[in-house]
Amino acid sequence: MEDVVTGEAVVLEVPCARFPSRMVALAIDIAVQLIILVILLVAVGAAEASGSLDAAAAAAIGLSGTVLIIVGYPTILETVSRGRSLGKLAMGLRVVGDDGGPERFRQALVRALASVLEIWLLLGAPALITSLLSVKGKRLGDIFAGTFVIQERLRAKSGAAVVMPPTLAAWAASLELSALPDETAAIARSYLSRFGELTPVAREEFGRQIAAEVAAGVSPPPPPGTSATAYLSAVLAERSSRDLARMSGAGLGRPGAGPAAAGAGPGPSAAGAEAAAGPSGTTARPDRETAPPGETEALSGGRFVPPA
């Protein structure tokens, strides 16, 4: 993991791509480029032999095609796919800027032009040396363009179910959740599942923003002094409990459950229920609170504000 400072001065931890993965992705891209190049040269040679092209035209087409394949292939693909070539897509890698943002056209072009020297002409020796010496595994093209490669596709981790803080159970039973969008609930669950991976600054910043978005669709407000993490945990746990009760038919007529539980009004979709239920599909209420400690913001009037 490496720390990346975004444009909003938030520190994020991102997984840098490992050297073997980058080598395999590079080998796939080079193989694809060589196959396309061979097909082009064979076609041009056949056209020249048949008299359809003269020697000058064949040379011009061959040179232009070679440049387009070597430089244009990575530039176009990485720009359109936001940092992924065919090899990187196969290996779950992606090129990002030093600020963690998506790769831009200028950066993709610089990387492609640098690859002509460090990979094609010098057989990858400079790229190998600089990648081994760089903390983020940068080759020369990455250094010039201000980019690095991250491991975008990681092995799935089993996430713990969101639990209900005991002190908020009575309050959560009276919540009106029908206005909470599925997308917002999914973002909140993702934040809680990655809570331990975030830096303290990122926890505070993201927690405040996500809690404010959730509060816009949930009523009534929580008790004074409720942290963002406890608030989100209570809302998602209650939402999951109601969804499961509605699907099993056991939650009809539950006191204080509201339209979302009794099915009397528009409630969260099945996709939202899965997002809120988590990988295990169930959410329990243990005897003790096991949610991670939250920030110190209080929620007042539906908006999180720093305590006085």
C-alpha positions in Angstrom: 0.0 0.0 0.0 1.1 3.5 -0.8 -0.3 6.8 0.4 -1.7 9.1 -2.3 -2.7 12.7 -1.6 -5.7 13.7 -3.7 -6.6 17.2 -4.9 -8.8 17.6 -1.9 -5.8 17.0 0.5 -7.3 13.6 1.5 -4.7 10.8 2.0 -5.7 7.5 0.4 -4.0 4.1 0.6 -3.8 2.4 -2.8 -2.3 -1.0 -3.6 0.6 -0.6 -6.0 0.9 -3.3 -8.7 3.4 -6.0 -8.1 6.4 -6.4 -10.4 5.4 -9.9 -11.7 1.8 -8.7 -12.6 3.2 -5.8 -14.5 5.6 -8.0 -16.4 2.8 -10.4 -17.4 0.6 -7.5 -18.5 3.4 -6.0 -20.5 4.0 -9.4 -22.2 0.4 -9.6 -23.2 0.4 -6.1 -24.6 3.6 -6.7 -26.6 2.2 -10.0 -27.9 -0.9 -8.3 -29.1 1.1 -5.5 -30.7 3.4 -7.9 -32.5 0.5 -10.0 -33.9 -1.1 -6.8 -35.3 2.2 -5.6 -36.6 2.9 -8.9 -38.4 -0.6 -9.0 -39.9 -0.1 -5.4 -41.2 3.4 -6.1 -42.7 2.2 -9.3 -44.4 -0.8 -7.5 -45.9 1.4 -4.6 -47.1 4.0 -7.0 -48.5 1.3 -9.0 -50.4 -0.1 -5.8 -51.8 3.3 -4.7 -53.0 4.0 -8.0 -54.5 0.8 -8.0 -56.5 1.5 -4.6 -57.8 -1.3 -2.8 -56.0 1.2 -0.7 -54.1 4.5 0.7 -55.2 7.6 0.5 -52.9 7.2 4.1 -51.6 3.6 3.6 -50.7 4.2 0.3 -49.1 7.1 1.8 -47.0 4.9 4.7 -45.9 2.0 2.5 -44.9 4.3 0.1 -43.1 6.0 3.0 -41.2 2.7 4.7 -40.3 1.2 1.4 -39.2 4.2 0.6 -37.0 4.0 3.9 -35.2 0.3 3.6 -34.8 0.6 0.1 -33.3 3.5 0.9 -31.0 2.5 4.3 -29.8 -1.2 4.6 -30.7 -2.3 1.2 -29.2 -1.4 2.0 -25.6 -2.3 5.7 -25.9 -5.8 5.1 -27.3 -6.6 2.2 -25.1 -5.4 3.7 -21.8 -7.1 7.0 -22.5 -10.5 5.4 -23.5 -10.5 2.8 -20.7 -9.1 5.2 -18.1 -5.7 3.5 -17.6 -6.2 0.0 -18.8 -4.7 -1.8 -21.8 -5.6 -5.3 -22.7 -2.7 -6.7 -20.6 -3.6 -4.6 -17.6 -7.3 -5.4 -17.9 -6.4 -9.1 -17.9 -4.2 -8.8 -14.8 -6.5 -6.3 -12.9 -4.1 -3.4 -13.2 -4.7 0.3 -14.0 -2.6 3.4 -14.5 -3.5 6.4 -12.4 -1.9 9.8 -11.8 0.3 10.6 -8.8 -2.8 12.2 -7.2 -4.8 9.0 -7.6 -6.9 10.5 -10.5 -7.5 8.7 -13.8 -4.8 8.7 -16.4 -5.2 11.5 -19.0 -4.4 11.6 -22.7 -1.2 13.5 -22.2 0.0 11.1 -19.6 -0.8 8.1 -21.8 1.0 9.6 -24.7 4.1 10.3 -22.7 4.2 6.7 -21.4 3.8 5.4 -24.9 6.5 7.5 -26.4 8.9 6.6 -23.5 8.1 2.9 -24.1 9.6 3.2 -27.6 13.0 3.8 -26.1 12.9 1.9 -22.8 11.0 -1.2 -24.0 11.3 -1.5 -27.7 14.7 -0.1 -28.5 16.5 -1.1 -25.3 14.6 -4.3 -24.8 13.1 -3.2 -21.5 16.3 -2.8 -19.5 15.7 0.8 -18.3 12.1 -0.1 -17.4 13.3 -3.1 -15.4 15.9 -1.2 -13.5 13.8 1.8 -12.6 10.8 -0.4 -11.6 12.9 -2.3 -9.2 14.4 0.9 -7.7 11.2 2.9 -7.5 9.0 2.6 -4.4 5.9 2.6 -6.5 7.4 0.4 -9.2 7.6 3.3 -11.7 9.3 2.9 -15.1 10.7 5.8 -17.0 7.4 6.5 -18.7 5.7 6.7 -15.4 8.3 9.1 -14.0 8.0 11.4 -17.0 4.2 11.3 -17.1 3.6 11.5 -13.3 1.8 8.1 -13.1 2.0 4.7 -11.5 0.2 1.4 -11.8 -2.1 0.1 -9.1 -3.6 -3.3 -8.5 -7.3 -2.6 -9.1 -8.6 -6.1 -8.8 -7.8 -7.7 -5.5 -8.8 -11.0 -3.9 -12.2 -10.6 -2.3 -12.3 -10.3 1.4 -15.1 -11.6 3.6 -16.6 -8.6 5.1 -18.3 -8.5 8.6 -22.0 -7.8 8.8 -23.0 -4.3 9.9 -24.1 -4.5 13.6 -26.6 -2.5 15.5 -25.1 -0.3 18.3 -27.1 -1.3 21.4 -27.5 2.4 22.5 -29.2 3.2 19.1 -31.5 0.2 18.8 -34.6 1.9 20.2 -34.1 5.0 18.1 -33.5 2.9 14.9 -36.8 1.0 15.4 -38.7 4.2 14.7 -36.7 5.2 11.6 -38.4 6.2 8.3 -36.1 4.7 5.6 -38.2 4.7 2.5 -36.4 7.8 1.1 -32.9 6.4 1.5 -31.6 5.6 -2.0 -30.0 2.2 -2.6 -26.9 3.9 -4.1 -26.3 5.9 -0.9 -26.8 2.9 1.3 -24.3 0.9 -0.8 -21.7 3.8 -0.5 -22.2 3.8 3.3 -21.7 0.0 3.5 -18.6 0.3 1.4 -17.2 3.0 3.8 -17.9 0.8 6.9 -16.3 -2.3 5.3 -13.2 -0.3 4.4 -13.1 1.6 7.7 -9.9 -0.1 9.0 -8.1 0.5 5.7 -8.6 4.3 5.7 -6.4 6.8 7.3 -7.8 8.9 10.2 -8.2 11.9 8.0 -10.0 9.9 5.3 -12.3 8.3 7.9 -13.3 11.7 9.2 -13.8 13.3 5.8 -15.7 10.5 4.2 -17.7 9.7 7.3 -18.9 13.2 7.6 -19.9 13.4 3.9 -21.6 10.0 3.7 -23.5 10.5 7.0 -24.8 13.8 5.7 -26.0 12.1 2.5 -27.7 9.3 4.5 -29.3 11.8 6.9 -31.0 13.6 4.0 -33.1 10.5 3.4 -33.6 9.3 7.0 -35.7 10.6 9.8 -35.8 11.3 12.7 -32.3 12.6 13.5 -30.2 10.5 15.9 -29.6 11.4 19.6 -27.1 14.2 20.1 -23.5 13.2 20.1 -23.9 10.2 17.8 -20.8 9.6 15.8 -20.9 9.2 12.0 -19.9 5.5 12.2 -22.4 4.6 14.8 -25.1 6.4 12.9 -24.4 4.7 9.6 -24.1 1.3 11.4 -27.5 1.7 13.0 -29.2 2.9 9.8 -27.8 0.0 7.7 -28.4 -2.6 10.3 -32.1 -1.5 10.7 -32.5 -1.4 7.0 -31.1 -4.9 6.6 -33.3 -6.2 9.4 -36.4 -4.8 7.8 -35.5 -6.1 4.3 -34.9 -9.6 5.7 -38.1 -9.5 7.7 -40.1 -8.3 4.6 -38.7 -11.0 2.4 -39.4 -13.7 5.0 -42.9 -12.3 5.7 -42.1 -12.0 9.4 -41.9 -8.2 9.6 -45.5 -7.4 8.6 -47.2 -5.3 11.2 -44.0 -4.7 13.2 -44.5 -1.7 15.5 -42.4 1.3 14.4 -41.1 -0.4 11.3 -42.6 2.1 9.0 -43.5 1.6 5.3 -40.2 0.0 4.5 -40.9 -2.9 6.9 -44.6 -3.5 6.4 -44.5 -3.1 2.7 -47.1 -0.3 2.8 -45.0 2.1 0.7 -42.1 2.2 -1.7 -39.1 0.6 0.0 -35.6 -0.3 -0.9 -35.1 -2.6 -3.9 -33.8 -6.1 -3.7 -30.5 -4.9 -5.0 -30.3 -2.4 -2.1 -31.2 -5.2 0.3 -28.3 -7.2 -0.9 -26.0 -4.2 -0.7 -27.1 -3.5 2.9 -27.1 -7.2 4.0 -23.4 -7.7 3.0 -21.6 -10.8 1.8 -23.2 -13.1 4.4 -26.7 -12.0 3.5 -27.6 -11.5 7.2 -27.2 -8.8 9.8 -27.5 -9.6 13.5 -27.8 -7.5 16.6 -25.2 -8.7 19.1 -25.3 -8.1 22.8 -22.4 -5.7 22.5 -21.3 -3.1 20.0 -18.5 -4.2 17.8 -18.5 -1.4 15.2 -15.2 0.5 14.9 -14.9 3.7 16.9 -16.4 6.6 15.0 -15.5 10.2 14.6 -16.5 12.9 17.1 -19.0 14.8 15.0 -22.5 15.1 16.2 -25.6 15.0 14.0 -28.0 17.9 14.5 -31.0 18.6 12.4 -30.0 16.0 9.8 -26.5 17.4 9.2 -23.2 16.4 10.8 -21.5 19.3 12.4 -18.4 19.5 14.7 -19.3 19.5 18.4 -19.2 22.8 20.2 
